[in-house]
Amino acid sequence: MNEQQSLQIDKSDIDEINFRKLVYWIDESCNVEVTEEKSFWMISFSGDTALVEREISKFNKALNDFFLRRKVSDETAQLREKIIISALNRVASDA
């Protein structure tokens, strides 16, 4: 049985490059159509019901992974900056 489902992704949630990376990993046997609006992308999945459900699930997991990685990166940015500055200061003092 064939099925079609669509997801709307707000552009404020994810940049285009990372969005398109997620789309790239969708199984090629699943038909995918991406349309772009001013404030969101619409991604439509079509094909066998089980395939569509599996690919949407994988897409959502990858999207959640992206959100988690971005949050961790944002929350640790100051710490990473301090580590880099400290390391550069040590290198400069040894020179």
Secondary structure, DSSP 8 states (H G I E B T S, - for coil): -EEEEEEEEETTTS-HHHHHHHHHTS-TTSEEEEEE-SSEEEEEEEEEHHHHHHHHHHHHHHHHHHHHHHHHHHHHHHHHHHHHHHHHHHHHHH-
